[in-house]
Amino acid sequence: MSHTRHGLSIGIERMEFNFFMTMKAIGKLTHEDYESIAPMIDSALIGIQEAKVKS
């Protein structure tokens, strides 16, 4: 029996007045993984008052 890893990790870093959020997906994500994405992002961004997205 083999196990396949899958999941999502979210990190946030601060450099002076800038915040950087990273997301890393591993393997094939399940429906349950997708359902957990929004709360993880909300939790990572608590306390940030003005969010601007740059890609």
Stockholm file with secondary structure:
# STOCKHOLM 1.0

chainA/1-55         MSHTRHGLSIGIERMEFNFFMTMKAIGKLTHEDYESIAPMIDSALIGIQEAKVKS
#=GR chainA/1-55 SS CCCCCCEEEEEEEEETTEEEEEEEEESSCCHHHHHHHHHHHHHHTTTCSSCCCCC
#=GC SS_cons        CCCCCCEEEEEEEEETTEEEEEEEEESSCCHHHHHHHHHHHHHHTTTCSSCCCCC
//
